[in-house]
Amino acid sequence: MNIGPELWNVLASTLKGSVAASAVQGPPDFEYLSTDTRTLHGSKAALSHTVFLALRGPRHDGHAHVAAAAASGVRGFILASDWPGEDPDGHVLRVPNTLMALQALGRAARQSRPGKVVGITGSNGKTMVKEWAHALAPATHRVSRSPGSWNSQVGVPLSLWGMDDTADSYLVEAGISMPGEMETLASIIAPNIGVMVHFGDAHGSHFSSRQAKAQEKVRLFKDCDKVILGTHDPDVIQALTDHGVAQRCIYWTLPHAASPALPGTCALNITKADRKPHHTHLVGTWKGKPLEWTVPFTDEASLSNALTAALIMLELSGDLAAVTSNLPLLQPLGMRLEHLTGTGGGTIINDTWNHDLDGLSTALEALDRLSGDRKNAVVLSDLVPFDRQDPEQIKRLKHTLGQHQVDHWIAVGPQLSEGIPGVTTGTVDHFDSTEELLNSASLDRLQGWDVLVKGARPFAFERVSRALEANPHTTVFDLDLGRLAHNLEQHRERFGLPIMGMVKAFAYGAGDAVAIELSRLGITRLAVAFTEEGVALRKAGVQCPIMVLNADPQRFHDLIEWRLEPEVHHLGTIEQWGRVRANHAAIEEGENGVHLKVETGMHRLGLAPEEAHLAGAKCAELGIPIISVYSHLSAADDVDADAHTRLQIEAYDAACQAVSQGWASTSDRPEGSGFIRHLANTAGAARFPDARYDMVRIGLGLYGLDASGTMKNLQPIGRFHTRISHLHDVTAGTPVGYGAKDSARHTRRIATLPVGYADGLPRSAGMGKVHLFTGGKLCPTVGPVCMDGCMIDVTGMEVRVGDPVEIFGDHATIEDLASATGTIPYEILCRIPQRVRRRHLRT
């Protein structure tokens, strides 16, 4: 897709905009769109053919980055008519609403393509169904799909713009969070086939009822030829009926599944579903044709998503044989874009599930997002499917690669033996096979680099990732950054206030990736415990304000150098900060303020009530800005302590008033009373609306844990798991483990696991107190937990050495583990040591 003079002028005309005179030679000629200067990493040629759209939102204004875009080499700009800034060098289009301009470009891209378009909506599972439908496609049917979860008012038009012009079919997600949004998305996507996946309570806070949200979602299907139902929800069925599209629906059924009477046609009828420990065997018919399928999942959600994806691809291609052969190869989306720690401190992005042009573009964008100044490399296999003789595919590959700056390439496979189209030959090493690469020294030079490993399944590139990874330990702590983004958005919707994310103690054991991702998502502020944690985040590229809770006065110079903000809870510390600040030549008026912590009832740290007035006066005297005044609710999650919490809120109000009066007694400048007020943690914000003030501090809530019991849609972001290393039988009466105290009256099948208290599993979790999840079942521990291992009882189960075991996650919850061992989830997270392998996933 290209923006030439005609489309440029059509945009100006239809959007009532104006085209500014340009000093650039030649007419407009643009291929790429950008709304984020952090993704501008391409070649000079690609950047000169890029349009930057300055979008406005509740927490940002893209016009603040126009100069940066121009400095990077961008020569096309779509800016708001009312922005007072000067036009940059290049082609400039001024319009009343830049978002509407982006959506008009997405609409133009959709209308230019003849292939069938599938619009996918629902509450959960949109990305999963889209990716699986793509994976089920036969080699003869070219499918292009939106990257990641780009399903918003911004993401949809960007997705459509970047898709393959020559594809047979397009898979596009549509997500909404407000009334009125789906009508806009429907006009952009204009789907031929609609798909409704799981319908639940997510993003429901802006709708008057569940039924109202269902009515909004089905607006996507108004002009569809068919609607594929992946849900049997009665509110969805009623909405489809109300909108007059119910009889156009087709759906799948499972045996013995309770569901309401469904409109339309049952196209995929599963008559037998035999669940095995590791897969489900399905028998049934599609449009009367017999089928026998193996699906590599056993849980209801995955089965539903797999059947919906299969029905999509059967409708698009009609190729039952291809769907049948590809279904057993489906993998969870956690296998996509997992982030691993590489040797030398770099990041390895492992994306070795599928390998086409759409997937390559998404993976390269993930490489671009990595912060810091490390060199980067891409290990790339032959693309599947790809025809090197097809000029359109070659053109699109060059288009994709041109948007990204890569220092070194390693190419594997016969297709790439002649080089990578669009990449300078001198930057590419080529190998005929994965084995040849592993036997070379080529990977050794990548220590300390950021590396994307992107390969098709036949090349088994997981071996390449293992060779580059610093810690290929069997016991793994997975961190789902996609769920982290979901949880942040849930709290934004719930509270509608700025959020300070608590990432102290190595982000409660999860790692720096949490803070880096929160910063990328636009969180207002972060808080760490110690100066070195804040410095590490700055070195990792985190730019948002960071509060240091335990700011050591001996490190005050470091705080100023790294733009960190100290918490102060002692009058003498204010004077120390003032002296260091006064001796620092680079400080300007209004910079390097403090956060005053006041005592309200926790009795740990804080300015006493009689000190609050003095603190305000001292800050005014020394010219130290007061960024915020805050305190900590000690029992906000305990209903029995609500009276104590109310007293804390009253004490906090009095302290804030005293600080303001103290400032006013010494200075007539108004900023002393304009500080941020924040008191509530996750539970406090949920249970005490009057304690939210100007900002809320969210810790466990970001990790998917809710102590208040009021946040229904949070998702746990951490999954701690290992694999069975040994299986053996123990006869009746034979004790197991240290102390010889755990025996039974029957023969037991014992599974040994390579995880112990040195890995963060409490020693007290043994002797049957805790259940771990494997083979579809929660299994009790046997004997005490050892330093490096533990045992579980798998009697009567079909499990094998190498099978996964979940310590905590979606099935064995961290809350249950903490309760059974007499502690709290915070402690469980914090005690997972560095020897445990960590992976960062995006689902």
SEGU-244685 format. One record per residue (C-alpha): x, y, z. Coordinates in steps of 0.2 Angstrom, whole numbers, padded with zeros to 4 digits, always signed. Each point is the difference from the previous one (the first is absolute). Example, Ala and Ser with C-alpha at 12.3 -4.5 7.8 and 13.67 -1.06 7.14 Angstrom:
BEGIN
+0062-0022+0039
+0006+0017-0003
//
This chain:
BEGIN
+0000+0000+0000
+0007+0017-0004
-0005+0018+0003
+0002+0010-0016
-0006+0017-0005
-0018-0006-0004
-0002-0008+0017
+0009+0015+0009
-0012+0012-0008
-0016-0011+0003
+0005+0000+0019
+0001+0019+0000
-0017+0002-0009
-0010-0013+0010
+0007+0005+0017
-0001+0018-0004
+0018+0002+0002
+0014+0010-0008
+0016-0005-0009
+0015+0011+0005
+0012+0006-0013
+0015-0012+0000
+0018+0003-0003
+0003-0018-0004
+0003-0004-0018
-0014-0011-0009
-0017-0005+0005
-0006-0009+0015
+0006-0018-0001
-0002-0010+0017
+0000-0019+0004
+0001+0000+0019
-0010+0007+0014
+0006+0004+0018
-0009+0006+0015
+0015-0003+0012
+0018+0007-0003
+0007-0014+0011
-0003-0012-0015
+0009+0011-0013
+0015-0011-0002
+0000-0003-0019
+0012+0005-0014
+0001+0018-0006
-0009-0005-0015
-0015-0008+0010
-0001+0015+0012
-0001+0012-0015
-0015-0010-0006
-0009+0000+0018
-0014+0011+0005
-0001+0005+0019
-0017+0002+0007
-0001+0011+0016
-0014-0009+0010
-0007+0007+0015
-0006-0010+0015
-0005+0003+0019
+0018-0003+0005
+0010+0005-0015
+0002+0012-0015
+0010-0005-0015
+0003+0018-0005
+0014+0000+0014
+0010-0012-0011
-0002+0008-0017
+0018+0007+0001
+0007-0017+0005
-0009-0008-0015
+0007+0014-0012
+0017-0002+0007
+0000-0019-0003
-0003+0003-0019
-0019-0001-0001
-0007+0011-0014
-0019-0002+0001
-0011+0007+0014
-0018+0000+0005
-0003+0013+0013
-0015+0008+0009
-0006+0016-0007
+0000+0009+0017
+0018-0005+0005
+0010+0016+0001
+0017-0007-0004
+0009+0003-0016
-0002-0012-0015
+0016-0011-0001
+0009-0002-0017
-0009-0012-0011
-0018-0003-0006
-0012+0006+0014
-0019-0003+0000
-0009+0010+0014
-0017-0008+0005
-0013+0003+0014
+0002-0018+0006
+0016-0010-0003
-0008-0016+0007
-0014+0002-0014
+0014+0002-0013
+0008-0017+0006
-0016-0008-0001
-0004+0006-0017
+0017-0007-0006
-0005-0017+0008
-0016+0001-0009
+0008+0004-0017
+0012-0015+0003
-0015-0012+0003
-0009+0006-0015
+0015-0002-0012
+0001-0019+0004
-0011-0013-0008
+0003-0015+0012
-0013-0005+0013
+0001+0009+0017
-0004-0009+0016
-0004+0012+0015
+0003-0008+0017
-0007+0007+0016
-0005-0006+0018
+0007+0002+0017
+0014-0013+0001
+0009-0010-0013
+0000+0011-0015
+0018-0001-0003
+0001-0018+0004
-0014-0004-0013
+0008+0011-0013
+0018-0008+0002
-0007-0018+0000
-0011+0003-0015
+0015+0007-0009
+0010-0015+0006
-0013-0012-0007
+0000+0007-0018
+0006-0011-0014
+0016+0005-0009
-0011+0004-0016
-0010+0013+0010
+0009+0016+0004
-0006+0008+0016
+0005+0017+0007
-0005+0005+0018
+0002+0015+0012
+0015+0000+0011
-0001-0004+0018
-0016+0007+0008
-0001+0015-0011
-0019+0001+0002
-0003+0018+0006
-0006+0016-0009
+0019+0003-0004
+0005-0018-0002
-0013-0006-0013
+0005+0013-0013
+0019-0002+0003
-0003-0019-0002
-0010+0002-0017
+0013+0012-0007
+0014-0013+0003
-0008-0015-0007
+0004-0010-0015
-0008+0007-0016
+0000-0017-0009
-0007-0011+0014
-0016-0011-0002
-0007+0004+0017
+0003+0012+0014
-0003-0003+0019
-0003+0016+0009
-0004+0002+0019
-0012+0013+0006
+0000+0005+0019
-0011+0013+0009
-0001+0008+0017
-0012+0014-0003
-0018+0001-0007
+0001+0006-0018
+0017-0007-0005
-0006-0015-0009
-0009+0010-0014
+0017+0009-0004
+0009-0017-0001
-0013-0008-0010
+0001+0014-0013
+0019-0002-0001
+0000-0020+0000
-0015-0003-0010
+0001-0018+0003
-0007-0014-0012
+0000-0012+0014
-0003+0004+0019
+0006-0010+0015
-0005+0001+0018
+0011-0009+0012
-0002-0001+0018
-0011+0013+0008
+0003+0005+0018
+0001+0015+0012
+0016+0008-0006
+0000+0018-0005
-0018+0002+0007
+0002+0015+0011
-0006+0012-0013
-0015-0009-0004
-0017+0001+0009
-0002-0019+0000
+0007-0016-0007
-0014+0000-0013
+0005+0018-0006
+0018-0006-0003
-0006-0015-0010
-0011+0012-0011
+0015+0011-0003
+0011-0015-0005
-0011-0008-0013
-0001+0017-0009
+0016-0007-0009
-0011-0013-0009
-0013+0011-0007
+0005-0002-0019
+0009-0017+0002
-0005-0015-0011
+0003-0012+0014
+0003+0001+0019
+0010-0014+0008
-0005-0003+0018
+0014-0005+0012
-0012+0003+0015
-0017-0005+0005
-0003+0014+0012
-0019+0005+0001
+0004+0018+0000
+0009-0001-0016
-0013-0011-0008
-0013+0013+0005
+0010+0014-0007
+0003-0009-0017
-0019-0003-0001
-0004+0019+0004
+0012+0005-0014
-0007-0012-0013
+0015-0010-0003
-0004-0016+0010
-0005-0010-0014
+0017+0003-0009
+0009-0008+0015
+0009-0017-0002
+0008-0009+0016
+0008-0015+0007
-0007-0012+0014
+0008-0011+0012
-0009-0016+0007
-0008+0002+0017
+0003+0019+0000
-0014+0010+0008
-0005+0015-0011
-0016+0009-0005
-0009-0002-0017
+0012+0007-0013
-0006+0009-0016
+0008-0003-0017
+0008-0016-0005
+0011-0013+0009
+0015-0002-0012
+0012-0009+0011
-0008-0014+0010
+0011-0009+0012
-0008-0016+0006
+0014-0007+0011
+0014+0009+0010
+0012-0012+0009
+0011+0010+0012
+0017-0008+0002
+0014+0007+0012
+0008+0010-0013
-0013+0002-0015
-0018-0002-0004
-0006-0012-0014
-0015+0006-0009
-0012-0009-0012
-0013+0009-0010
-0006+0008-0017
+0003+0016-0009
-0014+0004-0012
-0004-0019+0000
+0018-0005-0003
+0007-0012+0013
+0015+0006+0010
+0012-0006+0013
+0011+0012+0009
+0014+0001+0013
+0001+0016+0009
+0015+0003+0012
-0011+0007+0014
-0012-0006+0013
-0007+0015+0008
-0017+0007-0005
+0007+0018-0005
+0013-0007-0012
-0012-0013-0007
-0012+0014-0004
+0013+0011-0008
+0007-0014-0010
-0017-0005-0007
-0004+0018-0004
+0016+0002-0009
-0003-0016-0010
-0017+0006-0005
+0007+0016-0006
+0013-0008-0011
-0012-0013-0006
-0011+0014-0006
+0014+0009-0008
+0009-0014-0009
-0011-0015+0000
+0015-0011+0003
-0005-0012+0013
+0016-0011-0002
+0011+0015+0003
-0009+0005+0016
+0000-0018+0006
+0019-0001-0002
+0004+0017+0007
-0011-0001+0016
+0012-0012+0010
+0014+0013-0003
-0009+0015+0009
+0010+0007+0015
-0005+0012+0013
+0004+0019-0004
+0012+0000+0014
+0012-0009-0012
+0000+0017-0010
+0012+0013+0004
+0007-0006+0016
+0014+0011+0007
+0015-0010+0008
+0015+0007+0008
+0015-0003-0012
+0018-0003+0004
+0009+0016+0004
-0016+0009+0005
-0009+0002-0016
-0018-0005-0004
-0005-0015-0011
-0017+0001-0008
-0005-0018-0004
-0013+0000-0013
+0001-0017-0008
-0018-0006-0003
-0004+0007-0017
+0009+0010-0013
-0009+0011-0013
+0001+0018-0004
-0013+0006+0012
+0008-0009+0014
+0018+0006-0005
-0007+0018+0001
-0007-0002+0017
+0016-0008+0007
+0011+0013-0007
-0011+0013+0008
+0003-0009+0017
+0019+0001-0003
-0002+0019-0004
-0009+0002+0017
+0015-0007+0010
+0008+0015+0010
+0018+0004+0002
+0015+0002-0013
+0005-0018-0003
+0003-0006-0017
-0014-0011-0008
+0000-0015-0011
-0013-0011-0009
+0002-0019-0002
-0012-0003-0015
-0006-0016-0008
-0008-0002-0017
-0018+0007+0000
-0014-0013-0001
-0010+0003-0011
+0010+0011-0012
+0004+0000-0018
+0016+0009-0005
-0005+0001-0018
-0016+0010+0005
+0005+0019-0003
-0015+0005+0012
+0007-0010+0014
+0018+0006-0002
-0007+0018+0000
-0009-0003+0016
+0015-0008+0008
+0010+0015-0004
-0014+0011+0006
+0000-0009+0017
+0019-0001+0002
+0002+0018-0005
-0009+0006+0015
+0013-0007+0012
+0018+0003+0004
+0009-0016+0003
+0019-0001+0003
+0003-0018-0005
-0010-0014-0008
+0002-0019+0000
-0009-0009-0014
-0004-0018+0000
-0007-0011-0014
+0001-0002-0019
-0012+0014-0004
+0011+0013+0008
+0016-0007-0007
+0000+0015-0013
-0002+0012+0014
-0014+0009+0009
-0009+0012-0012
+0002+0018+0005
+0015-0004+0012
+0018+0004-0004
+0010-0015-0003
+0014+0004+0011
-0011+0000+0016
-0007-0018-0003
+0008-0017+0004
-0009-0015-0009
-0001-0018+0005
-0008-0014-0009
-0008-0008+0016
-0003+0003+0018
+0013-0014+0004
+0013+0009-0010
-0003+0017+0010
+0001-0009+0017
+0016-0008-0005
+0008+0017-0005
+0006+0014+0011
-0012+0013-0007
-0011+0000+0015
+0014+0003+0012
+0003+0018-0007
-0018+0004+0006
+0004+0000+0019
-0008+0016+0007
-0010+0004-0015
-0019+0000-0002
-0005-0014-0012
-0016-0005-0008
-0001-0018-0004
-0013-0002-0014
-0002-0016-0009
-0013-0012-0007
-0004-0016+0009
+0010-0012-0011
+0016+0009+0004
-0002-0004+0019
+0007+0017+0005
-0004-0003+0018
+0018-0008+0000
+0007+0017-0005
-0009+0009+0014
+0006-0013+0013
+0018+0003-0007
-0002+0019+0003
-0009+0000+0017
+0010+0003+0016
-0011-0012+0011
-0009-0014-0009
-0006-0007+0017
-0014-0012+0000
-0009+0009+0014
-0007+0016-0007
-0009+0016+0005
-0011+0007-0014
-0005+0018+0000
-0014+0004-0012
+0002+0018-0006
-0017-0001-0009
-0009-0003+0016
+0010+0013+0008
-0007+0013-0013
-0018-0007+0003
+0001+0002+0019
+0007+0018-0002
-0015+0004-0011
-0012-0008+0012
+0006+0012+0014
+0000+0015-0012
-0018-0004-0004
-0005-0003+0018
+0008+0015+0008
+0002+0013-0014
+0016+0007+0009
+0018+0001-0003
+0009-0016+0006
+0016-0003+0009
+0006-0017-0003
+0010-0009+0014
+0015-0009-0007
+0011-0001+0015
+0010-0016+0005
+0004-0005-0018
-0019+0003-0004
-0005-0012+0013
+0012-0013-0008
-0007+0002-0018
+0015+0010-0006
+0003+0017-0008
-0011-0005-0015
-0015+0005+0010
+0006+0018+0002
+0006+0001-0018
-0017-0005-0006
-0010+0011+0012
+0010+0015-0006
-0003-0005-0018
-0019-0001+0004
+0001+0018+0006
-0002-0003+0019
+0001+0017+0010
+0013-0005+0012
+0010-0014+0007
+0007-0004+0018
+0015-0010+0005
+0007-0004+0017
+0018+0005-0002
+0011+0012-0011
+0009-0014-0009
-0017-0007-0006
-0004+0017-0008
+0017+0002-0008
-0002-0017-0008
-0017+0005-0007
+0007+0016-0007
+0014-0010-0008
-0013-0012-0007
-0008+0015-0009
-0015+0004+0012
-0004+0018-0002
-0015+0003+0011
+0002+0008+0018
+0006-0012+0013
-0002+0002+0019
+0013-0008+0011
-0008-0006+0016
+0016-0003+0011
+0011+0014-0007
+0017-0001+0009
+0007+0018+0002
+0017-0006-0005
-0007-0004-0017
-0009+0017-0003
+0013+0005-0013
-0005-0016-0010
-0018+0004+0002
+0002+0017-0008
+0012-0007-0014
-0013-0013-0005
-0016+0011+0003
-0007-0010+0014
-0012+0007+0013
+0004-0003+0019
-0013-0004+0013
+0003+0010+0016
-0007-0005+0017
+0012+0010+0011
+0003+0019+0002
+0019-0001+0000
-0001-0009-0017
-0008+0014-0008
+0015+0011+0005
+0012-0013-0007
-0009-0001-0016
-0001+0019-0001
+0019+0001+0002
+0004-0013-0013
-0013+0009-0012
+0008+0017+0003
+0018-0007-0004
-0006-0008-0016
+0002+0013-0015
-0011-0008-0012
-0016+0002+0010
-0013+0013-0005
-0014+0007+0010
-0014-0012+0002
+0010-0016-0003
+0006-0013+0012
-0015+0000+0013
-0004-0012+0013
-0014-0011+0006
-0005+0003+0018
-0006-0016+0009
-0011+0004+0016
-0004-0012+0014
-0019-0004+0001
+0000-0016+0010
+0012-0013-0008
+0014+0006+0012
+0014-0006-0011
+0006+0016-0008
-0007+0017-0002
+0000+0018+0005
-0009+0001+0017
-0016+0011+0000
+0009+0014+0009
+0014+0000-0014
-0011+0002-0015
-0001+0019+0002
+0018+0001+0003
+0004-0011-0016
-0011+0011-0011
+0009+0016+0007
+0017-0008-0002
-0003-0005-0018
-0006+0018-0004
+0015+0008+0009
+0013-0011-0010
-0010+0002-0017
-0003-0019-0001
-0016-0005-0010
-0012-0011+0009
-0004-0013-0013
-0012-0010+0011
-0006-0003+0018
-0005-0018+0003
-0002-0013+0013
-0004-0019+0001
-0016-0008+0005
+0005-0015+0012
-0016-0010-0001
-0010+0005-0015
-0004-0018-0005
-0007-0005+0018
-0018+0004+0002
+0002-0002+0019
+0012+0015+0000
-0010+0012-0010
-0002+0012+0015
+0019+0001+0001
+0001+0003-0019
-0013+0015+0002
+0011+0007+0014
+0015-0001-0012
-0009+0009-0013
-0005+0014+0012
+0018+0001+0006
+0006+0001-0018
-0011+0015-0004
+0006+0009+0015
+0018-0003-0005
-0002+0006-0017
-0009+0016+0006
+0015+0003+0012
+0013-0002-0014
-0009+0013-0010
-0002+0012+0014
+0019-0003+0004
+0005+0005-0017
-0012+0015-0001
+0008+0006+0016
+0016+0002-0008
-0003+0003-0018
-0013+0008-0011
+0003-0011-0015
-0016-0011-0003
+0009-0016-0005
+0002-0005+0018
-0018-0004+0002
-0001-0008-0017
+0008-0016+0004
-0007-0018-0005
-0009-0008+0014
+0000-0019+0000
-0004-0012+0014
-0009-0016-0007
+0009-0016-0005
-0009-0013-0010
-0012-0006+0013
-0003+0018+0007
-0004+0007-0017
-0013-0014-0003
-0008+0001+0017
+0001+0019+0005
-0004+0011-0015
+0003+0016+0011
+0018-0006+0003
+0004+0001-0019
+0004+0019+0000
+0011+0004-0015
+0009-0016-0004
-0001-0018+0006
+0015-0012+0003
-0003-0017-0008
+0012-0015+0005
-0008-0017+0001
-0015+0005-0011
+0012+0002-0015
+0006-0018+0003
-0018-0006-0001
-0003-0002+0019
-0015+0009+0008
+0000+0001+0019
-0016+0010+0000
-0011-0013-0009
-0008+0013-0011
+0011-0001-0016
-0008-0014-0010
+0010+0001-0016
+0018+0000+0005
+0012-0013-0007
+0015-0008+0009
+0015+0005-0010
+0012-0013+0009
+0001-0018-0003
+0013-0010+0009
+0003-0018-0007
+0011-0014-0002
+0001-0018-0008
-0001-0017+0007
+0018-0007+0001
-0003-0017+0006
-0014-0013+0003
+0000-0015+0012
-0012-0011+0010
+0001-0001+0019
-0008-0014+0009
-0012+0001+0014
+0008+0005+0017
+0016+0007-0008
+0004+0017+0006
+0005+0014-0013
+0011+0015+0003
+0010+0007+0015
-0005-0006+0017
-0008-0016-0007
-0017+0006+0006
-0011+0000-0016
-0006-0018-0003
-0017-0007-0006
-0010-0016+0001
+0000-0002-0019
+0013+0000-0014
+0003+0017-0007
+0007+0007-0016
+0012+0014+0005
+0006+0014-0012
+0016+0009+0004
+0002+0018-0005
+0016+0011-0001
-0007+0014+0010
+0003+0003+0019
+0001+0013+0013
+0016+0007-0008
-0011+0004-0015
-0013+0008+0010
-0012-0014+0005
-0002+0002+0019
+0006-0015+0009
-0017+0000+0010
-0009-0004-0017
+0004-0019+0003
-0009-0014+0008
-0016+0002-0010
-0003+0018+0005
+0002+0007-0018
-0007-0007-0016
+0009+0002-0017
-0008-0001-0017
+0004-0013-0013
-0009-0012-0011
-0016+0010+0002
+0000-0003+0019
+0006+0008+0016
+0012-0012+0008
+0005+0001+0019
+0018+0001+0005
+0009-0015+0008
+0013+0002+0014
+0008+0016+0004
+0006+0012-0014
+0019-0002-0002
+0013+0013-0005
+0000-0004-0018
-0015-0011-0003
-0017-0006+0006
-0012-0015-0003
-0018-0001-0004
-0013-0014-0001
-0006-0005-0017
-0007-0017+0004
-0012-0005-0014
+0004+0013-0012
+0007-0001-0018
+0015+0011+0002
+0018-0001-0007
+0017+0006+0004
+0001+0018-0008
-0018+0004+0003
-0003+0018+0006
-0005+0003+0018
-0007+0017+0006
+0006+0006+0017
-0011+0015-0002
-0010+0008-0014
-0017-0002-0007
-0004-0017+0008
+0010+0000+0016
-0002+0018+0006
+0014+0010+0009
-0013+0005+0013
-0003-0019+0005
+0019-0003+0001
+0002+0015+0011
-0015-0004+0011
+0006-0019+0002
+0017+0006+0005
-0005+0014+0012
+0007+0014-0010
-0006+0013-0013
+0001+0000-0019
+0013+0015+0001
+0012-0011+0009
-0002-0015-0012
+0004+0011-0015
+0015+0009+0009
+0008-0017+0005
+0002-0007-0018
+0019+0002-0002
+0010+0004-0016
+0005-0018-0003
-0018-0003-0006
-0002+0004-0018
-0011+0014-0005
-0010+0003-0016
-0010+0015-0006
-0015-0005-0010
-0013+0010-0009
-0017-0009-0002
//
